[in-house]
Amino acid sequence: MASASIVSAVTRRQLYDLRILEGKVALITGGASGIGECTTKLFSKHGAKVVIADIQDEQGHSVVNSIGLSNSTFIHCDVTNEDHVKNAVDKAVSTYGKLDIMFANAGTLDRPKPRIIDNEKMDFERVLSVNVTGVFLGMKHAARVMVPARRGTIISTSSLSSGLGGVASHAYTCSKHAVVGLTRNLAVELGQFGIRVNCLSPYALATSLAKEFKGLDDEGFEKATNFMANLKDTTLRVDDVANAALFLASDEAKYVSGQNLFIDGGFGIVNSAIKLFKYPPES
């Protein structure tokens, strides 16, 4: 008789191999690179038709070519421009007949200036324009087509800084707190239409934006974040966040709404100055 662990492993493998988004249509902002690119490819692998909305035209078309024109399409989209976001949603509906999943993932960073008096209004507004207004517009226009259909799921990318101070700039931290607020408010509004709304809050990971921001390559960035991490012997990568998005987008999460899912290895729940459970090094 097979052991329970073997049966469990087989069951997990079978579940992963299932195309759990078969017949779904997804729109992913910031879908040409980083978390968005990885999620685009994963959603497609699981049977979804995917619209990639991004300002990175060349990279967006490259992702479409790697997935296939029958399963994906690209549209130039600046998420701070409402007409662009509206057009992206309309393209999803006109191309594939509906919109089941909105992943408002596009985001930006600013240079950290710890003293608030050194922060510029222009930089603050730029970050909020992309990270908050862009998410708001994605939610608004997704709701526009999902409410009449009485179905759909909306996911946004927040951050560890949505629940923890002192780990990012003032503008970025403020913007990611706002994403959580929008998520909760909209989950209440849209629940009556059977629409779920959630967000993801990952720990630092080596996306092109983050690496450029820190001036580090993959190895250097991961070495630094692993040193600070609470959960050792593993490294957070974009596919981990994409898998979390897949769960929230699927019917496996059919009763999950209004949640901010932290993907941080427990970093946000511990005071790193406390070493109560610190084991001595092995001899």
C-alpha positions, 0 to 999 in steps of 0.5 A, a space after each residue: 500500500 502506498 504511503 500517505 506521503 506518496 499519495 499526497 505528493 501524487 495528488 499535488 502533482 496531478 493538481 498542478 498538471 490540471 489546467 485550472 484556468 481552462 476557459 478563463 480570460 486574464 488581463 495582466 498589467 505589467 505583464 511584460 517582465 518580472 512577476 507579470 511576465 512569469 504570471 502571464 506564462 503560468 496562467 497560459 500554461 493553465 489554460 487561460 487566454 492572456 492579455 498583456 498590458 504594459 508600456 514595454 512594447 518590445 518585451 510585451 511582444 516577445 512574451 506573446 511570441 513565447 506563449 503563442 498568438 492563439 493564447 495571448 495578445 499585447 496592448 500598450 498600456 500606461 496604467 496612469 492613463 484611464 483611456 489606456 486601461 479602458 482600452 485594455 479591458 475592452 480589448 480583452 472582451 472584444 478578443 476573447 469575449 469576456 474578462 474573468 481575471 484582472 491582475 493589477 500588477 504594474 508598479 514602480 519604485 522611487 529612490 529611498 530617502 529616509 528623511 521625509 524633508 528630502 523627499 520631493 512632491 513630484 517623486 511621491 506623486 509619480 509613485 502613487 500615480 502608478 501604484 495606486 491610481 493605476 490599480 484603482 483604474 484596473 479595478 474600476 474597468 474590470 468591475 465595469 465588465 465583471 459586474 454585469 457578468 456576475 463573475 470574476 476575480 481581481 488581484 493586485 500586487 501589494 508588498 511586504 511594506 503594506 504591513 511593515 514600516 521602515 522597509 521601503 520609501 515613504 511613497 512606496 510604503 504609502 502606495 502599498 498600504 493604499 492597495 490593501 485598502 482598495 482591495 478590502 473596500 472593493 471586496 465588500 462592494 463586489 461580493 454581492 456580484 460573486 466577484 472576489 478581490 485580493 492582493 499579494 504582498 511579497 518579500 523582496 525579490 530579484 525583478 529587473 526593477 528591483 535589481 536596477 534600483 539596488 544596482 545589483 545582479 541576481 546573485 548579489 540581490 538574492 544574497 542580500 535578501 536571503 541574509 535578511 530573510 526569516 525563512 532560510 535555505 530557500 529563496 523567493 523568486 517570481 514564480 512563487 508569487 505567480 503561483 500565489 496569483 494562480 491560486 487566487 485566480 482559480 476556483 481553488 480559492 472560490 471563497 477567499 476574498 478581501 485578503 492580503 496574502 503575504 509571501 514573505 517567509 514570516 519576515 513581517 511577523 518577527 522582530 529581527 532584533 529578538 534572537 529567542 529562537 536563534 540556534 548556535 552554529 553547528 560544530 
